[in-house]
Amino acid sequence: MSDTIIKIDGLWKRYGLPPTAGPRQILSNLRHLRNPLWTDSDQGPWSLRDISLEINRGEVFGIIGRNGAGKSTLLKILAGVSKPTRGSVEVKGRIFPMIELNAGMHFDLSGRENVRLLGAVMGLTKRQIRMIEPDVEEFCELGEYFDMPVRTYSSGMLARLGFGVAMNIRADILLVDEVLSVGDYVFQKKAIDRMNRLINSGVSVMLVSHSPYVLERMCSRSILMNTGQIKMTGSTDQVLEKYFAETQRGQLSQPVADSIGKRPGSGEIRVRRIFINEGKPISTNGPMSIEFEMVVLEAAECPNIGVSIVDSYGTVIAYLTNIISKPEEKWKSGGKKVRIDVPVCTLMAGTYVLDVVVSAAAYKIDIVNNAATILVDSPATVKKSTAGLGKCFFTTEWGYADA
């Protein structure tokens, strides 16, 4: 008997204008029969292109790729939210999708009422819903908000409610799309621990994440997607290695000039472009450099520059600043380059973003949120010794002596 719980065969999907009857549509259909890759420009590009996959029962399967790769579209088709243009999807079991925080919720209903609504949508009987309701309430830790309208909830509270239902609905398959990054650290750990218990009981999980750390920790197999296609299927370690190699090729130069007119700050100095590590791969315990190309519109004193390194959960892992070693000099109008050298990068493997603030003593000059993305890989020895724990790795010396 096959252990396959999800089978995807030749899946194609595109969004666009609905087809119109007539000779042009007939010609379009004939062209598609001859060449499935052909696209009618009036109907839009393909979001998914010839996806074929098999997911086994009890497997935690990861999906990674850059924005626009088709990851969320694939999950939406599996969840039944969207229909494929071509191909087939066979699912054996009950699916609970965690694609968006408020999916399936009614904002005028309370948390408790939404639990009952979601339970009914999932096909549970009234008796089954009454049985899981106390467990959901305990897991969510929403207190009196559990009986208040969902429209009063923060994003973190929505995540708690959604996870509370998902962890107790007893589905056969969980579809998780980046929602693990919402909520405080304590709740994230609680959700991951509960998910691991479900996995051990035989629940299958398809997990979309931009965090290599999460995939490496939870997924045995993964796929790398790009432009709607599967570029690689294999063990998570192998897929992440290819993901790092492809992504780091784009790290050399990241322009931010397009947003200059929209950014806050007084504006006499603006960041135009950011160069990451001279385009070289960044590795734990290796060197890292960040170079800024700036334009000085008005002569000014050398500003304070602060760079926050933020992980995929929104936590500031490190803060770099020139305040201590800032030179006492006047910047003249024109171009300016500023370089930060980090001799030893202690960041563990993962994707991080940079938030940059240029300021004077009493006011902000330029603020660039999500200014650049950096991708860090870790040597196999570091991964093995740390078991994926922590965000930073420190080289240490240990001493032992008889007491």
C-alpha positions as CSV (number, residue, x, y, z in Angstrom):
1,M,0.0,0.0,0.0
2,S,1.4,3.4,-1.0
3,D,2.3,5.9,1.7
4,T,1.8,8.8,-0.7
5,I,-0.7,11.3,0.8
6,I,-0.3,14.1,-1.9
7,K,0.3,13.5,-5.5
8,I,0.8,16.4,-7.9
9,D,1.1,15.6,-11.6
10,G,1.9,18.1,-14.4
11,L,0.4,21.1,-12.6
12,W,0.2,24.4,-14.5
13,K,-1.4,27.6,-13.2
14,R,-1.8,31.1,-14.5
15,Y,-3.9,34.1,-13.6
16,G,-5.2,36.4,-16.2
17,L,-8.2,37.5,-18.3
18,P,-10.9,34.9,-18.8
19,P,-10.9,33.3,-22.2
20,T,-13.2,34.7,-24.8
21,A,-15.0,32.6,-27.4
22,G,-14.0,33.0,-31.0
23,P,-11.4,32.1,-33.6
24,R,-8.5,33.6,-31.4
25,Q,-9.4,31.4,-28.5
26,I,-9.6,28.3,-30.7
27,L,-6.2,29.1,-32.1
28,S,-4.8,29.6,-28.6
29,N,-6.1,26.2,-27.5
30,L,-4.5,24.6,-30.6
31,R,-1.2,26.2,-29.8
32,H,-1.3,25.0,-26.3
33,L,-1.9,21.4,-27.5
34,R,1.2,21.6,-29.6
35,N,3.4,23.4,-27.0
36,P,2.3,23.7,-23.3
37,L,5.0,26.3,-22.7
38,W,3.3,28.7,-25.2
39,T,1.6,31.7,-23.5
40,D,-1.0,34.0,-24.9
41,S,0.1,37.4,-23.7
42,D,-3.5,38.5,-23.1
43,Q,-3.9,35.7,-20.6
44,G,-0.9,36.4,-18.5
45,P,2.3,34.5,-17.7
46,W,2.4,31.1,-16.0
47,S,2.5,31.2,-12.2
48,L,3.2,27.4,-12.0
49,R,4.9,25.4,-14.8
50,D,4.7,21.6,-14.9
51,I,4.9,20.9,-11.2
52,S,5.0,17.1,-10.3
53,L,5.5,16.0,-6.7
54,E,4.7,13.2,-4.3
55,I,4.5,13.8,-0.5
56,N,4.6,10.9,1.9
57,R,2.4,10.4,4.9
58,G,4.1,11.8,8.0
59,E,6.7,13.7,6.0
60,V,7.6,17.4,6.6
61,F,8.3,18.8,3.2
62,G,9.9,22.2,2.7
63,I,9.5,24.8,-0.1
64,I,11.9,27.6,-0.5
65,G,12.5,30.2,-3.2
66,R,12.6,33.9,-3.9
67,N,9.5,36.1,-3.9
68,G,7.3,35.3,-6.9
69,A,8.6,31.8,-7.3
70,G,5.1,30.3,-7.0
71,K,5.3,28.8,-3.5
72,S,2.1,30.3,-2.1
73,T,0.2,29.6,-5.4
74,L,1.1,25.9,-5.0
75,L,-0.3,25.8,-1.5
76,K,-3.4,27.6,-2.5
77,I,-4.1,25.0,-5.1
78,L,-3.6,22.2,-2.6
79,A,-5.9,23.9,-0.2
80,G,-8.6,24.2,-2.8
81,V,-8.6,28.0,-2.7
82,S,-7.5,28.1,-6.3
83,K,-7.9,25.7,-9.2
84,P,-5.1,24.6,-11.5
85,T,-5.2,25.6,-15.2
86,R,-3.9,22.1,-16.1
87,G,-2.7,19.0,-14.3
88,S,-4.1,17.0,-11.4
89,V,-3.8,17.0,-7.6
90,E,-4.7,14.0,-5.5
91,V,-5.0,14.4,-1.8
92,K,-5.7,11.5,0.7
93,G,-6.9,13.0,3.9
94,R,-8.1,16.2,5.6
95,I,-6.1,19.4,4.9
96,F,-5.9,22.4,7.2
97,P,-4.3,25.4,5.4
98,M,-2.4,28.0,7.3
99,I,-1.8,30.2,4.3
100,E,-3.0,33.5,5.8
101,L,-3.6,34.5,9.4
102,N,-7.3,35.3,8.9
103,A,-8.2,32.7,6.3
104,G,-11.7,31.4,7.0
105,M,-12.3,33.7,9.9
106,H,-15.2,36.1,10.3
107,F,-14.1,39.3,11.9
108,D,-17.4,40.1,13.6
109,L,-17.3,36.7,15.4
110,S,-15.4,36.1,18.6
111,G,-12.4,33.7,18.8
112,R,-14.6,31.0,20.3
113,E,-17.2,31.4,17.6
114,N,-14.5,31.3,14.9
115,V,-13.2,28.0,16.3
116,R,-16.7,26.6,15.9
117,L,-17.0,28.0,12.4
118,L,-13.6,26.6,11.3
119,G,-14.4,23.3,12.9
120,A,-17.6,23.1,10.9
121,V,-15.9,24.1,7.7
122,M,-13.4,21.3,8.3
123,G,-16.3,18.8,8.6
124,L,-16.2,18.2,12.4
125,T,-19.4,17.3,14.2
126,K,-20.7,19.5,17.0
127,R,-19.5,17.0,19.6
128,Q,-16.0,17.0,18.1
129,I,-15.9,20.8,18.1
130,R,-16.9,20.9,21.8
131,M,-14.1,18.5,22.6
132,I,-11.4,20.5,20.9
133,E,-12.6,24.0,22.1
134,P,-11.0,23.9,25.6
135,D,-7.7,22.7,24.1
136,V,-7.7,25.6,21.5
137,E,-8.5,28.1,24.2
138,E,-5.7,26.8,26.4
139,F,-3.2,26.8,23.5
140,C,-4.1,30.3,22.3
141,E,-3.6,32.0,25.7
142,L,-5.9,34.8,24.6
143,G,-7.6,35.2,28.0
144,E,-10.8,37.3,27.8
145,Y,-10.0,38.2,24.1
146,F,-11.1,34.6,23.2
147,D,-14.7,35.8,23.6
148,M,-14.2,39.2,21.9
149,P,-14.6,39.9,18.1
150,V,-11.6,38.9,16.0
151,R,-11.5,42.4,14.5
152,T,-10.0,43.6,17.8
153,Y,-7.1,41.1,17.5
154,S,-3.5,42.0,16.7
155,S,-1.6,40.0,14.0
156,G,0.0,38.0,16.8
157,M,-3.3,37.2,18.4
158,L,-4.7,36.0,15.0
159,A,-1.6,33.8,14.7
160,R,-2.4,32.3,18.1
161,L,-6.0,31.6,17.2
162,G,-5.1,30.1,13.8
163,F,-2.4,27.9,15.3
164,G,-4.7,26.9,18.1
165,V,-7.2,25.5,15.7
166,A,-4.6,24.0,13.4
167,M,-2.9,22.2,16.2
168,N,-6.1,20.7,17.5
169,I,-8.3,20.1,14.4
170,R,-6.6,16.6,13.9
171,A,-6.0,17.2,10.2
172,D,-3.9,14.7,8.2
173,I,-2.1,17.5,6.3
174,L,-1.0,21.0,7.4
175,L,-0.1,23.6,4.8
176,V,2.0,26.3,6.5
177,D,3.0,29.5,4.6
178,E,5.4,31.7,6.5
179,V,3.0,32.1,9.5
180,L,5.6,30.6,11.8
181,S,7.3,34.0,11.6
182,V,4.4,35.8,13.4
183,G,4.0,36.0,17.1
184,D,6.5,36.3,20.0
185,Y,9.4,34.0,20.5
186,V,7.8,32.0,23.3
187,F,4.7,31.4,21.2
188,Q,6.8,30.4,18.2
189,K,8.6,27.8,20.2
190,K,5.3,26.5,21.6
191,A,3.8,26.2,18.1
192,I,6.9,24.4,16.7
193,D,7.0,22.0,19.7
194,R,3.3,21.2,19.2
195,M,3.9,20.8,15.4
196,N,6.7,18.3,16.1
197,R,4.3,16.3,18.3
198,L,1.8,16.2,15.4
199,I,4.5,15.2,13.0
200,N,5.5,12.3,15.3
201,S,1.9,11.2,15.3
202,G,1.9,10.9,11.5
203,V,0.6,14.3,10.3
204,S,2.1,15.5,7.0
205,V,3.3,19.1,6.7
206,M,4.1,21.2,3.7
207,L,6.1,24.2,4.9
208,V,6.9,27.4,3.0
209,S,9.6,29.6,4.5
210,H,12.2,32.1,3.6
211,S,14.2,30.9,6.6
212,P,16.8,28.2,5.8
213,Y,17.1,27.7,9.6
214,V,13.5,26.7,9.9
215,L,13.6,24.3,6.9
216,E,16.8,22.7,7.9
217,R,15.5,22.1,11.4
218,M,12.1,20.7,10.5
219,C,12.2,19.3,6.9
220,S,13.8,16.1,5.6
221,R,13.1,16.9,2.0
222,S,12.6,20.2,0.2
223,I,12.2,21.7,-3.2
224,L,13.7,24.9,-4.6
225,M,11.3,26.9,-6.8
226,N,12.0,29.8,-9.2
227,T,9.6,31.4,-11.7
228,G,6.9,28.8,-11.1
229,Q,9.2,25.8,-11.7
230,I,10.9,23.3,-9.5
231,K,14.6,23.8,-9.9
232,M,15.7,21.1,-7.5
233,T,14.2,18.3,-5.3
234,G,16.2,16.5,-2.7
235,S,17.4,16.5,0.9
236,T,17.0,19.8,2.6
237,D,20.8,20.2,3.0
238,Q,21.3,19.8,-0.8
239,V,18.4,22.1,-1.7
240,L,19.6,24.8,0.7
241,E,23.2,24.6,-0.7
242,K,21.8,25.3,-4.2
243,Y,19.6,28.1,-2.8
244,F,22.6,29.7,-1.2
245,A,24.7,29.5,-4.3
246,E,22.0,31.0,-6.5
247,T,21.0,33.7,-4.1
248,Q,24.5,34.9,-3.3
249,R,25.1,35.6,-6.9
250,G,22.7,38.5,-6.5
251,Q,24.2,39.9,-3.3
252,L,26.8,42.1,-4.9
253,S,24.8,45.2,-5.5
254,Q,21.3,46.1,-4.2
255,P,20.0,49.5,-5.3
256,V,17.7,51.5,-3.1
257,A,17.7,54.8,-5.1
258,D,14.2,54.2,-6.4
259,S,12.7,54.8,-3.0
260,I,14.7,58.0,-2.2
261,G,11.7,60.4,-2.8
262,K,9.4,58.3,-0.6
263,R,11.7,57.7,2.4
264,P,11.4,59.6,5.7
265,G,14.1,61.9,6.9
266,S,15.4,65.4,6.3
267,G,17.1,64.2,3.1
268,E,20.4,66.1,2.9
269,I,22.2,62.6,2.8
270,R,20.6,59.6,1.0
271,V,21.7,56.0,0.6
272,R,21.7,55.1,-3.1
273,R,23.2,51.6,-3.3
274,I,24.4,48.8,-1.0
275,F,27.2,46.3,-1.8
276,I,27.2,43.1,0.2
277,N,30.6,41.4,0.8
278,E,31.8,42.3,-2.7
279,G,29.5,39.6,-4.1
280,K,31.3,36.8,-2.3
281,P,29.4,34.1,-0.2
282,I,29.0,34.9,3.5
283,S,29.8,32.1,5.9
284,T,29.7,31.8,9.7
285,N,33.1,32.7,11.1
286,G,34.2,34.2,7.8
287,P,34.6,37.9,7.0
288,M,31.7,40.1,5.9
289,S,31.6,43.6,4.4
290,I,28.8,46.1,3.8
291,E,29.5,49.1,1.6
292,F,27.1,52.1,1.1
293,E,27.1,54.4,-1.9
294,M,25.6,57.7,-0.7
295,V,24.8,61.0,-2.2
296,V,25.4,64.2,-0.1
297,L,22.9,66.9,-1.3
298,E,24.0,69.4,1.3
299,A,27.3,69.7,3.1
300,A,27.0,68.3,6.6
301,E,28.9,66.8,9.5
302,C,29.7,63.1,9.2
303,P,26.4,61.5,10.3
304,N,25.6,58.7,12.7
305,I,25.0,55.5,10.8
306,G,23.2,52.6,12.3
307,V,22.6,49.2,10.6
308,S,20.2,46.6,12.2
309,I,20.6,43.0,11.1
310,V,17.1,41.5,11.4
311,D,16.2,37.8,11.1
312,S,13.1,36.3,9.4
313,Y,11.1,36.6,12.6
314,G,11.7,40.4,12.8
315,T,14.2,40.1,15.7
316,V,17.2,42.4,15.6
317,I,20.1,40.1,15.9
318,A,22.9,42.7,15.8
319,Y,23.3,46.4,15.5
320,L,26.3,48.0,13.8
321,T,27.0,51.7,14.3
322,N,29.8,54.3,13.7
323,I,29.0,56.4,16.8
324,I,32.0,55.3,18.8
325,S,34.6,55.7,15.9
326,K,32.9,58.4,13.9
327,P,35.5,60.8,12.4
328,E,35.2,64.5,13.1
329,E,34.9,65.7,9.5
330,K,32.6,67.7,7.2
331,W,31.1,65.9,4.3
332,K,31.0,68.0,1.1
333,S,28.3,67.7,-1.5
334,G,28.6,64.9,-4.0
335,G,29.1,61.1,-3.8
336,K,30.3,59.3,-0.6
337,K,31.2,55.7,0.1
338,V,31.1,54.2,3.6
339,R,32.4,50.7,4.2
340,I,31.8,48.4,7.2
341,D,34.2,45.5,7.7
342,V,33.2,42.6,10.0
343,P,36.3,40.5,10.4
344,V,34.4,37.5,11.9
345,C,30.7,37.1,11.0
346,T,29.1,35.2,13.9
347,L,25.6,34.9,12.3
348,M,24.3,31.4,11.8
349,A,22.9,30.2,8.5
350,G,19.8,32.1,7.5
351,T,18.4,35.0,5.6
352,Y,18.6,38.4,7.2
353,V,17.6,41.9,6.1
354,L,19.3,45.2,6.8
355,D,17.5,48.3,8.2
356,V,19.6,51.5,7.8
357,V,19.3,54.8,9.7
358,V,21.4,57.9,8.9
359,S,20.9,60.6,11.5
360,A,22.3,63.7,13.1
361,A,22.3,64.4,16.9
362,A,18.7,65.5,17.0
363,Y,16.9,64.3,13.9
364,K,16.8,61.5,11.3
365,I,18.3,62.2,7.8
366,D,17.5,59.0,6.0
367,I,15.7,55.8,7.0
368,V,15.9,52.7,4.7
369,N,13.9,49.7,6.0
370,N,14.6,46.4,4.3
371,A,17.5,48.1,2.6
372,A,19.2,44.8,1.6
373,T,19.1,41.1,2.1
374,I,22.0,39.0,3.2
375,L,22.3,35.2,3.1
376,V,24.6,33.4,5.4
377,D,25.7,29.8,5.2
378,S,27.4,27.8,7.9
379,P,30.1,25.2,7.5
380,A,29.0,21.6,8.1
381,T,31.1,21.4,11.3
382,V,29.2,24.4,12.7
383,K,25.8,23.0,11.7
384,K,26.7,19.6,13.3
385,S,28.0,21.0,16.6
386,T,25.2,23.4,17.2
387,A,22.3,21.2,16.0
388,G,20.7,24.3,14.4
389,L,20.3,26.1,17.8
390,G,20.9,29.8,18.2
391,K,21.4,32.7,15.8
392,C,25.1,33.4,16.5
393,F,28.2,31.2,16.8
394,F,31.1,32.2,18.9
395,T,34.6,30.7,18.7
396,T,35.4,29.8,22.3
397,E,38.2,28.4,24.3
398,W,37.4,25.9,27.1
399,G,39.6,25.1,30.1
400,Y,39.5,22.2,32.4
401,A,41.2,21.7,35.8
402,D,40.8,19.5,38.8
403,A,38.9,21.3,41.6
